[in-house]
C-alpha cells in the first residue's frame, strides 16, 4: 500500500494541510489547561458505564467533549469490524471471512460502506480495522481479524482504511501483540525486537502509510510495559520512525493505569472516561511530571484529525435509508460469496444439481439460526439475516423438497438423511463458544466441534453417501474425527446478513467458490504450540501459522492459502523482468493462469519468497503478494507482482536497523502455500546499493 493513498488533508473537510496546521497553531494557544485536558479523554460517566453493563449494550457513540467556544467538535467513536454497532446497520461477514476472500478492492468497498453508515448514524470515527495477528486459533476474537500473515493483514487493513476514510476516521487496533482474550488485561507479551518488527508491526505500518487517522493501543503489556504506557511502541516507532501524525487512543476501560506514564509515552486520548486523563493528569502537569508541551503535542494530533475529518455539517447529504439497505447488502453478499472456502469435494459431489435432487435433507440447529458472530463490542443488529435454511429454500423453490431437522434426536436425523438424495449438515460455533472475554466465554478451550455436532456428523454420514458439512465459526476448526466420512466440507465462518443466500449460491453452483484460508487448519491442536488463556507472561516466538508448520516440517489438515473450486486452474510461464536488483531496486514477476475446467471462476494467485544462504534464521517462505483473477473456461490471463528489495529486509537487532542481504532469493507463485502447489519457481539476486 503506497503513501499516495493517504487521505489526509482535503479528503473530507475541504481544508488543505496548510490550512489545518494554521488552524491548529491558532487554536492551541487560546486554550486553557482544563480545555486541553478535556479534549484528551472520553465524556462517558461512571453511571453511564454501569447502565450500559446492566443493559448489555453500547451507547450510540462513545464521545469526547466538544469545545463550543473554539468551535472544536467532539470525537464520536463507534465500533465496526463487521458493521456499525448502532441501529439496524448492515451486518457484513466477519473480518476472517473477508480475509478469506483475499480481495483488497472488495475490502475497500466494505470499509467505505461501513464508514458511510457510521457517519449517517452520527459517528465520525470507527474502531476498525482490527489487524491483530491470529497467532493461535484458540483466540476468542480471531473472527475480528483477517488472518495470520502480516502482509495479508496489512493489505486488507490498509484497503479498509482507504475506503472508510472517505467518510470517517478509521482506527487500526489493537497496537500491539493482542491475541489472547481472557488475560488481555494483565498478560505481559514478551518477544525480541526482530519478532516485533517483522511479525507484529508491519501491518500497522501499512495502515499508517495508507493514512489511518487513529491507532488504538492494546490492553496487554508488551515487554514489561503496558501498551498505553509503552514509549518504545507509541513514540519511538509509531510517531518518530513511521511519521504517524494521527492520534493514539486507548482501548476502552482498563488500558490506562498511570496518567504520567501514558502521557509521556505518547497516548493522546483515554477512552471512554477521564479516569486517568482527567484530574490526575492535571495534577501531574501542575506538579511538573508531565510538561504542558507534551499536552500541546497531543492536542495538535487530536485537532489535526478533527479538522481533517469532521465538517460543521457532518451529517449533510448522508441518507439513513442506505443504512442496512440494498446497496450495502449487495456488498455483504459479494463478500460472503467470495470468502466461503471449499475445503473438500470428493467425487465432485458439489455443486448439487437441481435435476439430480428430489429431496434434500438439511440438518442441524444452526441451519435455522442467524449466526453472525460475537455479541461483544463487534456486535451488529441488522434489519434481517438470511439463515442457511432460508437461503437453500429460497433457491430451491418448489422444485426440490427441502426437509429440515434440527439434529437433536439422532435417530430421527438418520432416518431423514437416509431417505434424501443428499444431506447438508450445518455445524459449528456461536458467540457462546468464542468471543470477547469481557462479554462471554472468550478464548476457545478446544479447536474441534462441540461433541453434539461430531456425534451428529458421524451418525448421519453413515446414512447417505452424498453428505456435505457446512461449518460456521471464527477460526480454524479441526475435522480429523470425521473428515473421512463426508464427501464435501465448506467453511462459511460467520457469513453476515446475506450469508444464507451466499451459501445456497455456492452449494447449487450459481457461484463458483473462490475463498482461500487466511489461516492454517491443523490436523489437531497437538500440532500447535501451547495456548494458555490465563497466562500472566507469554513468550511470542518468531514462528506461527504456515511459517511454523514449514519450519518444523509438518503437514496441516488444510494449508494457508488453500481453497478448492468447481473448476481447475493451471499455472505456467513464470518470468522475471530481471535476474538481479540493487537494494533500492524492484523486480516484476509474471505468470500465466489458465482455467482448464468447464466453469467460469476466480482464482487467487499467491507470491511467496524464500531465502538461500541467509545469515539469520528466516522462514522457508513468506507471502509477499496476492491477486484475484477472473477466468472463463479455457481463458488464460497473466498475473503480475511487483516486489521491492526493501520488502525482503530483516531487522538486525545488533545494529537496530533493517538489512537487505546480498543473497539468492527464491520466488514462487501458485494457488496456496503448500509445497505441491508452488510448482513455479525462479531465483534472483540482490547486489549493490
N, C-alpha and C positions, 0 to 999 in steps of 0.2 A: 504494500500500500504506500503510495507516494505522498509526499507532503503537499503536492498541488491539490489534493483532495481536502485539505484543511478548509473548513467552512467558517473560520473566524472572520471578523470584520463586518462587512455589509450583508452577510447572509440573511439575517432576519430584520435587524433594526434599521438598516439603511445607513448606519454610521460607518465611516471609514475607520481603519485602525488609528489614524492620526486624530480623528475627532474623538474616538473613545478614550485615548490616552490623555488628550487635553481635558476632557470632561472629568476624568479621574483626578488629574492634577488640580483641577479647580474645586473638586468636591471634598477630598480628604482633609485639607487644611481647615475647612469650615466646620468639621465635625468635632463634637466633644468626645471625651473618652467614653462616656456612657453610650453615646450614639454609635461609636465604633464597635464596642463590645456587643451591642445589641445585634449588629449585623453578623456576628460570629457564632450565633447559637440559635437553635430552634425555639419556637414560641409555644410549644406544647407544654401544658402544665401537668403536674403530678396527678391532679384529679382527672384530667382528660385521659392520661395513660391508664389509670385504674379502670375508668369506664370502658375503654377500648378492650382491655384484657377481659373484663367481665362479659362483654358482648361479643368477644371473639371476632373482632373486626378491625378495620383500619379506618383512619379519618379520610375525608375526601382528598385532602392533600396534607403533606407534612410541611409546615411553613416556618420561615424565619420572618422577623418583623420587617415591615416597610418603614421608611422614613419619609413622612409626608412633607416635612419642612424642606427637605433637599431633593424631593422627587425621586427617591430611591425605592424601587419596587421590592416586594418580598420574593424570596425563593419559594417555590411551591413544588416540592418533590412528590412523586407518586411512583409506586412500584410498577414493573412492567416487563420482566423477562419473556413472558409468553402473552402479553397483552396488558392493557391498563387495568389496574386494580381498583376500579371505580365504575359504577353504573353498569349498564348492560353492554359491555365492550366486547370486541372480537376476541375470542379465545383461539390464539394460534397454537399450532403444535409446539410442544416444549422445545427448548433450545437443542437438546441432544438429538431430537429427530431432525431438526433443521440442519444440525451439523451433519447428519447422515445424508442430507441432500447434496452436500458439497457444492453449493450454488451461491457464490458470493453476491451475484446480482439479485437473486431472489431474496437473500437476507437483507440486502439494501432496501428492497421494497417492503419487506416485513417491518424493518426499522422505521421506514417512512410512514407506514400505516399506523404503527403504534404511536409514533410521535404526533401524528395528526390527531388521533383520538385523545391523547393526553392533553393536547392544547385545547381542543374543543371542549374538554371537560374541566378546564380551568388550571391545569398544571403548566409549569414552564421548565421542569426538569424531571427526567425519568431515571429510576435506579436500574439501568440496563445499558450495556450488556453485562452479564455475568461471564467472565472468561477465566475462571479458575481452572487449573489443570485437574483433570479427572485422573487422579493418581491410582485409585483403587475403587472398584465398583461398589463397595460397601458404603461409600459416602452417600448420606441421605439426600443431599441436594445435587446429585450427579445430573439429574434431569435439567437443571438450570443452566448448565454449561454446554459447550459444543462438542467436547471430546477430550482426548488425552494428549494430543500433539500440539506443541506451542505454535508452529507455523499455521496449522489449520485453524487453531483458536484465534490467532491474530488476524488471519484473512477474513474469517467470518465476523469477528467482533468489529473490526475496522469498517467493514461494509455496513454493519448495523448502525454504527456511529454516524457514518456519512448520511444514511437515509434518515435517521431520527433527527439529526440536526438541521434538517430543512424546516423543522417546526419547533423543537425544544432542545434543551441541553441533554446530552447523554451523560451517563455516569458509569464508567467501567469499574467493575468490582470483582472480588474483594482483594485489595492490594496489601499483602500478597501471601501466597502459600496457604490459603484457606481450603482445606479438603477433608476435614473431619468435622462432623456436626456436633456430636454430643459434648465434646470437650472444647468446643470452639472458644469459649470464654476464658479458658485458662491454659490451654496447651501451648507449650513453647516448641515451635518447629525449628529444628536445628539443621543447617546444611552449610556446605562450604560455598565460597564465593562463586566458584565456577558453576556449580549446580544452580545457584540463584540466578546468575546472569544468563545461562544458556537454556534453562528449562522453565523457570518460574516467572521470568520477567519479559521475554521477547514479545509476547502477545500484547502485554500492556504497552510496550514501546510502539507497536504497530497502531494501537488505538490512539496513542498520543500523537503520532505522526499524522493520523487521519483527522486531527483537530478536536479530539474528545474534550468537552468543556470541563468535566469534573471527574475526579477519581475518588473512590470510596476506600478508606483504609479498613483493613480486616480486624476482627476481634482478637485473633490469636497473637501470641508473641512470635517474633522472628529473631532467632539467635540471642535470646535473653531480653529483648526489648519489645514491649507492646507495639503493634504496628502503628497505632496512632501516636506513639512516642518515639518512633524509630527514625532518628535523624538521617541515618545512612540511607534508608529507603526513601523517605519523603523529600529530604533536602538534597543530599549528595547525588543520588541517582535521578530521581524523578524531576526535580526542579533544575538542578545545576547541570547535570550531564545531558539530560534529554531536552532541556529547554522548555519544559511544560509551563505554560503561562496561565493555566486554569486554576481552579480551586480544589483543595483536598477536603473532603467531608468525611466525618467519622461514620462508621456503621452505627446502627440505631441502638442506644441504650447503654451497654456496658463496655463500649470500645475505648472510652477515655477515663482515666483514673487519676491523672495528675495534671492540673492546668499548666504548670510551669513546663513540665517535660513535653507535653503535647504542643504548646505554643512555640517553644524553642526548637522543636523538631520539624515544624513546618505544617502542622494541622491548621486549617483555616476556619473550618466550621464544625461545631459539635452539634450532633442531632440525636434525638429530637428535642432536647431541652438544653438549658444552660447550666446543668448541674456543676460542671467544672469551668465552663467558659462564661460564667456569669459573675457573681460576687467574688468567687475565688480567683478568677483571672484578674479582676480589677485590683484586688488586694496585691496580687503578685506584681502587677505593673507599678502600683504605688510604692511597693517595697523595693523596686528595682530588680526583681528576679526575672522579669520579662520586660524588655525595653519597649517604649512606645513605637520605636522604629519597626520592631517585629510586628506589632499590631498593625501599623500602617501598611506593611507589605502584604499582610493577609487581607486587609481592606482593599488594596489595589487589585488583588486577584479576584475577590468577590465582586467588586464593582465592574471589573473588566467583563466578566461573563454576564452580569446583569445587563450591562449596556450593549453587549453583543446580541443577546438573545431575547430580551424582554421589551416589547414595544408598549407604549401607553395604551394602544388599542389592541392588546394581545389576542382578544377573542374575535376581533372583527374578521369576517369572511370565513369563519370556521363553522361548519354545518354539523349540528348534533345528529342530524339524520344519517350521517355517514358512520357514526359510531355503532359498531356491530352490524353494519349494513351490508348490502350485496357486494359492493366493490371489494371490501376488505375480506369478506367471507370467501370470495373467489381466490384471493391470495392465500388464505389459510388452507383452502382445498388444494391448491397447487403445491404448497409446501408439504402437505401430508402425502400427496401422490408421489412427490419426488423423494421423500425421506424414508418411506416404508421400505424395509430391506427384505428381500427374498433370500433366506439362508439355506434352504434345501428344497429341491424339486425333483425327486426321484421319479423316473419314468414320465417326466413332463406331465404330472398329474394336474398342474396348473398351467394355463388358466382353465377353469371349468367352462365347458361349452354348453350353451343353452340346449342344444339338440340332444345332448347326452344325459340330461337330467330330467327325471320325472319328479323325484322327491329329494330334497336336500335337508339334512339334519344340521341344526345349529345348536351347539351345546355349551353350557357354561353361563353362570350368572353375569359375568362381565359382558356378555353379548348384548344384554338388555339394560346396561347401565352407562350413563355418561361417565367417562373415566378420563378426566382432563389433566390430572397431576396433583401436585401438592396443594394443600389448603392453607399454607403459611403465607409469607409475605408475597409470594408469586401468584397467589390465587386470583383467578378471573371469573366473574359471573357473566357468562354470555347470554344473549337473548334466547338461544336454543343450543342444543348439542345433539348431533346425529349419532346414535349408537351403532355399533356394527350390525346388530339385527335389523335396525331400521334401514340402514343402507342396503343390506342384502335384500330385504323385502321390497324396497323401492325399485331396485334394479331388476329383480325377478318378475315383478308384476304378477299377472295371473298365469303365466306360462310354466312356472315351477312351484311345486308345493313345498313351502318352507315350514318345516316342523321344528319348533323351538322347545328346548328343555333346559332347565337351569342347572342340571347335573348333580343336584343334591342327593337324589336317590340313584345310586349307581346302576342297579338292576334295570330301572326304567330307561336310563340313558343308553344302556347297552341295547335294549330292545329297539329303541328308536333308531339308533345307529345302524343296526343290522338290517332294518327294513328300508334304509335310504340308499340312494345311488352314490352319495358321497356325504362325508360328515366334516364339519368345521367345528373345532373346539376353540373357544376363546378363553384364554387363561392368562394369569399374570399377577401384577401387583397393583396396589392402590395407594392413596395418601395415608392409609393406616399402616402400610408396610415400610414406607420410606418418605422422608421429607425433612422439613425444617425442625430441628430438635426442640426449639422453644415452643412448638405448637403440638407436635405429635410424637412419634417414636424416634425420629432422627435416622441414624445410620442403620443399615441392614445387618442382621446377625448372620444370615445365610444368603448365598448367591443363587440357590435353586428356587424353584417354585414352592409355594406353600404345599404341604403334603396333600391337601384335598385335591389339588389340581394334578399332581403327579399320579395319584391314585386314579383319578378320572381318566387321564390320558392313557394309562396302561390298560384300563378296563375297556374303554371304548375302541381303542385302536385295534384290539383283537377281534372286533365285530365287523369291521369294514376296512377293506384294503385301500380305499380312497380316503384316507384320514389326513386332514390338514389341521395344523395347530397355528393359531394366531396369538402371538404374545404381546402383552402390554406391560410397560414398566419403564423406569427411568434410567436403566443402565444394563450392563451385561446380566443375563440370566443363564445359569448353567443348565444344560439339557441332557447331560450324559446318561441319566437314568432311563430316558425314553426316546432319545433321538433316533435309534434304530427301528422303532416301532411305527413311525409315521412316515408318510410319503413327502410331506411338504411342511416347511416352517416359514412363517412370516413374522418379522419383528416390527411392530407398529408403534413402539414406545407409548407416549400419550399423545394421540394424533390431533387433538383440538376439536373445535366445534363441528367441523366438517369431516371428522375422521371416519365416520361410518360410511359416507359416500366414497371417500378415497379408498377404503378397504374393499368395498364392493367393486369399484372400478378396476382394481388390480386383480382380485380373485377371479373376475369374469373376463378379464383380458381387454377391457376398454383402454386400460393404461398398462404399458409395459413397465414393470418395476425397474427402478434405476438407482435406488438408495444403496449406499455402501457404509459399512460400520465405521464410525469415528472412534471406536474403542475396540480393544481385543475382547473376545468372548473366550474365557478359559474353559478347559475341559472340567475343571473343578477348582475350588478355592485353594487347594493344596499347591496349585501351580503358581500362586501369587505369594508375595511376602505377607507377613502378619499385619492385620489391621486391628488396632486397639482403639476403640471409640472413646475410651476413658483415659487415654494416655495424658500424663501431665508434661512429659517430654517425649518427643519423637524425632528420630533422625531420618531426614529425607535424602535418600541416595540419588545419584545421578540418573539411574535407570528405573523406568517403569514402562508399562504398556508394551507395545510391539518392540521397542528397543531392548527391554528387559528379556522378552522371550527370545529375541535374536541373540542376545549376548550369552545367555546360558544354554542356548540350543534346544529349546523345547517347542513343540507344536501346540498352538491353541486349538480350541474347537473351531472357532471362526476368526480369521485374521483381521487386523486393522485394514480398512480399505476394501474389505471383501463384500460382495453382494452379487447375486445372480440376476439373470434377465431371462425373458422369454425368447430372446434371440442370442446369437453368438457374435463375438467381435474378434477380429484378428489384428494384431499389431505388427507393423513391419517398417523397414526402411528408416531406421534411426540414423540421423545425421547431425553433426555439429558444424557450426559455421567456422570454427577454428579449433585447433588442437592444443593451443596454449594461449593463456591470457596473462596479463600483469595483475598485480594486486589491486589495481584500480579498474580492472577491465570487466567485461561482461561477455558471456557466451550464450549463444542461442542453440537450443536443442529442438529438433523437429522429428516427428514420427507420423506414419500413416496409420489410421484406424479404419477398418472396413467392417461393415455389417454383413456378415456372411450368412445370416439367417433369413427368415421369411417375414419378420415383423419389424416395423419401424421402432426405434428406441433411442435412448440417450445413454451414452457411456461416460464414465468419469475416469479420465486418464490421469495417472499419478506419476510424478517425477521424484525419484529418490537418489541420494548421493552417498557414496561410501568413500573411505579414506585409506589409501595404500601407503604404508610407511610413516604414519603419523608418530610423533614422539610422545603424544599423550594418549590416554585411553579414550577412544572415540566409538560411537555406535557403529554397528555393522552397516546401517543405512539410516539416513534422515530424510523425512519428507521435505521437499523444497519447492513443490509446485503441484497444482492440480487444475483441471479444466473439464467442463462438460461439453460434450459434442453430440449433436442430434444427427442420426443417420437413418436413411431409408434403406430397405433391403437392397443389398448389392452396392451401396454407396460407400465411397472412400473419402475421407477428409483428413487434412493434415492438422495436427495439434502442435502448438509452438509454446516453448517455455524459455523465458529469459532469466538467466542466473548471474548475479553479481558475485565477484570474488569475495566481497565483504560478507556475503551470505554464508560463506564456508569457514569463517573465522571461529576460533575458540578463544575463551577468556583465560589468559595466563595469570595465575594468582600471584606469581612472584613479581611480575612487572606491573600488575594491576592494569592491564590493557588487553585489547583484542589483538590476536595474532593470526595472520594468514600464512599457512605453511606452504612452502615450495615443494609440494609432493604431487603424486599422481592421484587424481580423483576418478571415481567410477560412477558414471551417470547411467541411471537405469529408468526405463519407462515401462509402465504396464498397468493392469487393472486393479492391482491390490499390492499389499506389502509382502505377500507370500513369495518365497523364492521361486516357486514354479511359475508364478505369474509375471516375473520380471525377466523375460527372455531377451529383451532388447538391452544391450549394454555397450557403452563406449567409454573410453578413458580420455582425459585431458589433463594438462598440467598448468600450474601457476608458477610464474618465474618473473622476478624483477618487479620494481615498484612502478 
